[in-house]
Amino acid sequence: MFDFHYDLLTKLYISYLNQDFCEIREICKAFRKDNVFSVVANLCFETVEEMKKEYHPNYWNPNVGILEMFYIATNLVSRFVSPEVDVIYSIEGCDYVELEDLPILYQMGLRSIIPVWNHQNQYGSGNRTNTGLTEKGKQLIELAITLGIAIDLSHANEETFDGIIEVIEKMKKSNKEVIFFASHSNVKTLCDVPRNLTEQQLLAIQRLGGKVGLFSNRNFVLRDALQNGIQIEQLKHAYLEQIRYVEKLFGGLDSIVLSTDDMGWVASSSNDPEFALLSIYPYSQIVQNLSQTLSKVYDEEEIKKLLYKNGIQLFNKRDVIRK
């Protein structure tokens, strides 16, 4: 599987802060040739309060800074992730990334960014705030595209989403190659939560040549699924319906990829066991379990498209992937 969203760099950095790598060793057993063999690996940034609560009291330390955090986390990849796994380094939430940092981060291996998380930052707004892409945000997107860094539209509110799409259109008209996608965003029509996408947004991504990563987090497949105790078979059916809905909207599967945003690792760092229950599928055997669900509707070649072929097509340059 090509997993388009997993917070691997975040978990690696937390393990480094704790100097405890037992859990990450277990997690990384899922990254293997017969399971997840390609992954967009995120180093995540939220509000300071949320990072202290969910990640580690010292996760964000301005005396360390983002460049050193990124260096530490990415260097741990080679220690714990099999060399047969392709890893694309990403930053989720560019709150602490300055424009002058971006070329340095690119040289260090950064190949994808999510400009905003749920809140507002200097570049734009996430789905819990209501302003749009700032002028500095436009500069960030243009610089990232010029460098060859992919743009991930997940978490952007509608105003910021529209602003990013405008910049992407402008850059494409200037004959710039743009890699962009929404890594973990489902269909708002089927599950009306702020982070999911409207039909108009989905079609904008397809029209410009991007991909949509439909993800198997139960509360974004069916609203309040965890709180309402929705059973796993119903959730699997609902996830399949998410895929089928976008397939019908797009007229095919070519613009659809899959992601997990598996939050199980947060359960230990936040002492909140509910995080471990959010994923519909167990990560250690996700290809086997996903294939069983997909086979109810799709043939073998279509399943391959969804699991990895469409993703490889998007990231088709060798220099964007860590081998």
Secondary structure, 3 states (H helix, E strand, C coil): CEEEEECHHHHHHHHHHHCCCHHHHHHHHHECCCCECEEEEEEECCCHHHHHHHCCCCCCCCCCHHHHHHHHHHHHHHHHCCCCCEEEEEEECCCCCCCCHHHHHHHHCEEEEECCCCCECCCCEECCCCCCCCHHHHHHHHHHHHHCCEEECCCECHHHHHHHHHHHHHHHHCCCCCCEEECCCCECCCCCCCCCECHHHHHHHHHCCCEEEEECEHHHHCCCCCCCCCCHHHHHHHHHHHHHHHHHHHCCCCCEEEECCCCCCHHHHHCCHHHHHCECCCHHHHHHHHHHHHCCCCCHHHHHHHHHHHHHHHCCCHHHCEC
